[in-house]
Structures are given as structure tokens and as C-alpha cells.
Amino acid sequence: MQATQSLQELRSALSSLRHGQIAIAGICQLWRSHLVQLTTLPPRYAEVAEDILGRLEAGSLFTEESCSFSQKDLLDNLDIWLDKAELQLKTIAVAATPAT
């Protein structure tokens, strides 16, 4: 699977979570399976995503009022992660393109 397709599936999963069509456990599992495939990204990307996913899972164990992790903020952070990952992949692709 291409990296851009993985990113698109991750975006779709975030949308599904926001619309109550998928549970947090499901989205975290999906993200982790795609992170394994996104090896063209620097390792730091996986570390940051895992940190956000861990906080998302921890926050899901409590009500919004009793947890220091805002689910909305964490999902927004995953959106930002996707934007940066997409930009990084484009940068890598341009760098790999031979000059003419």
C-alpha cells in the first residue's frame, strides 16, 4: 500500500471517529497498523503519533471532565500530524526524483 493511501485511510478513520462510526480502540489499532507501513517517514513521526494515540486511549477511560486530555485537541493533533506527514512524504518524493 502506498504511503499516501495510508494517510488517506487515516484521515477517513478520524472522520469516522468524529461521527461516532468507530471506537477509539479501533482507530488506535488502525493507526498503529498503518504506522508500521509508513517506513518512509522519519522515526520521529511514529513516536509522536504513538504518544498522541496513547493519550487518546488513556483519555477514553475517563469522562471529559475527569481527564486532562481533551479528545478534540488530540484528534486535532492527529490532523496536524497527517498534514505534516503528507508534506514530509512530498519532500522525500521530490528529493528522490532525479534532476533533469
Buried (B, 14 or more C-beta within 10 A) or exposed (E): EEBEEBBEBBBEBBEBBEEEEBEBEEBBBBBEEBBEEBEBBEEEBBEBBBEBBEBBBEBBEEEEEEBEBEBEEBBEBBBEBBEEBBEBBEEBEEEEEEEE
